[in-house]
C-alpha cells in the first residue's frame, strides 16, 4: 500500500471457510480509526493520517493489503 501505514487490529476472530478477511467498521472505530466512504471509494484514517485506501467492487468495499501472522 503506497503512502499508507500499517494497521494492527486486536481482538480479531478467525472464521473457518471464509476466503477473504472481513473488517468491522465498529471495531475500527473502537480502536480509534475512522472510515470515510465517498462514491465508489473509501479510506481508513487515524486523525489526519491515511492508513488504507479502498474501492468498491460489486456490493463490497475492499482494501489493498495483506494479513500478517
Backbone torsions as a table, in degrees:
resi	resn	phi	psi	omega
1	UNK	NA	103.8	-176.6
2	UNK	-67.3	134.8	178.6
3	UNK	60.1	30.0	-179.8
4	UNK	-122.9	174.4	-176.5
5	UNK	-111.1	165.7	173.8
6	UNK	-78.1	137.7	179.8
7	UNK	-116.2	115.6	178.4
8	UNK	-106.1	123.6	-179.4
9	UNK	-106.5	142.8	178.8
10	UNK	-115.9	158.9	177.8
11	UNK	58.0	51.0	179.4
12	UNK	-96.2	161.0	-179.6
13	UNK	-123.2	138.6	176.0
14	UNK	-98.0	127.9	179.1
15	UNK	-115.2	113.5	-179.1
16	UNK	-61.2	132.7	176.8
17	UNK	97.7	-14.6	177.5
18	UNK	-87.5	124.0	-175.5
19	UNK	-82.8	-22.9	-179.2
20	UNK	-112.6	154.9	175.6
21	UNK	-85.2	134.7	177.7
22	UNK	-105.0	144.0	-176.8
23	UNK	-120.5	130.2	179.9
24	UNK	-93.0	121.7	175.9
25	UNK	-60.9	-35.6	178.3
26	UNK	-64.9	-41.3	177.9
27	UNK	-68.0	-38.1	175.1
28	UNK	-59.6	-45.1	179.4
29	UNK	-59.7	-45.7	-179.2
30	UNK	-63.1	-24.6	179.7
31	UNK	-96.1	9.3	172.8
32	UNK	94.7	9.3	-179.9
33	UNK	-100.3	158.4	174.6
34	UNK	-120.1	148.2	174.8
35	UNK	-117.1	136.9	-178.6
36	UNK	-125.3	122.8	178.6
37	UNK	-110.0	124.4	178.5
38	UNK	-137.9	113.2	-179.9
39	UNK	58.7	-126.0	-179.8
40	UNK	-95.6	20.5	-179.1
41	UNK	-131.6	161.0	173.0
42	UNK	-151.4	163.9	178.6
43	UNK	-149.3	152.3	174.8
44	UNK	-105.6	127.2	-178.8
45	UNK	-127.5	155.8	173.7
46	UNK	-131.2	104.9	-172.4
47	UNK	66.9	-121.8	178.3
48	UNK	-100.6	0.0	-177.9
49	UNK	-87.6	130.4	172.3
50	UNK	-76.0	123.0	179.4
51	UNK	-95.5	-46.7	-178.5
52	UNK	-157.5	128.0	173.5
53	UNK	-87.6	154.9	177.8
54	UNK	-143.6	174.1	179.0
55	UNK	-142.9	163.1	179.8
56	UNK	-91.4	130.8	175.1
57	UNK	-127.3	115.4	-174.3
58	UNK	56.8	-119.2	-179.6
59	UNK	-105.0	12.3	-179.7
60	UNK	-119.3	148.1	171.8
61	UNK	-98.6	136.2	-177.9
62	UNK	-128.6	156.9	176.7
63	UNK	-113.4	152.6	169.7
64	UNK	-89.0	139.2	179.1
65	UNK	154.8	-171.3	-179.6
66	UNK	-145.1	153.7	176.0
67	UNK	-90.2	135.8	176.4
68	UNK	-108.5	148.8	179.5
69	UNK	-117.1	NA	NA
